[in-house]
């Protein structure tokens, strides 16, 4: 079995991340409906608590992973010319990296 | 009934055309019978066929947008005009005759034979009835190509993605108690293309004239990979 994030490993991580994303989103929505934070400070305090912060950091990692596997699948299916494929994959990586760094900056501020 | 049939000879025609035929349809008539009558009206019309009873898998065609095996498909089930085309995604050799080279190459790529590490027994390799039953729904494939040529993933990557037919065959040998090549078979199936271009679209299940389920077989292969990896 290969060690790269392709084939079976990519397929497995896509599913694992999908389950985590679904659980996280369901929990956050439920919490916002059942017991919504009263103001911005309460929201920051909730998101900045260690368990929620860790869960959100994991959500970020899983979201980037899920997006990467999904978009790469589409590129592998539809884009045949190797230079174009490389260019698009690099652009997707750059975009996801930028999103990840931005989200990381927000997470660090919450601490 | 009114039929519109795809006509194309790449050597002489600039582009494909559809030719109209009216055929007197009798009760119980199969699509292959119609194609034979069209052939009588126009001898230049080309299509593959052989056994006429759903065994050889030669006469797969696309009818009103979905793939069928002409010899076991009652023509009465189609809405008029009945539009008959070659299998989608395959290079046309002439009219309904397509080049299935990629399809056969993918079948060959899954090593469709029993692999033994132990010495081959003097007589038969015995199986329990339960072990034999695991092969039901797998061995019946007649390689007509209705499934693989209805699969968008196979249209996009026919040279790299094995396609539903070859993957059904791969599972047929992985599931066989007499086969001892499981590890190498699974290793060969890993990678981004061979197995994992399947996006569970399930056109293959709908198209199979033998009512087999390649998507389920692909799911079994993935589950087996999962079991082996944990």
Interface residues (C-beta under 8 A of the other chain):
Chain A: X1 X2 X6 X7 X8 X10 X11 X12 X73 X76 X77 X78
Chain B: X153 X156 X157 X186 X187 X190 X191 X192 X193 X195 X196 X197 X199 X222 X225 X226 X228 X229
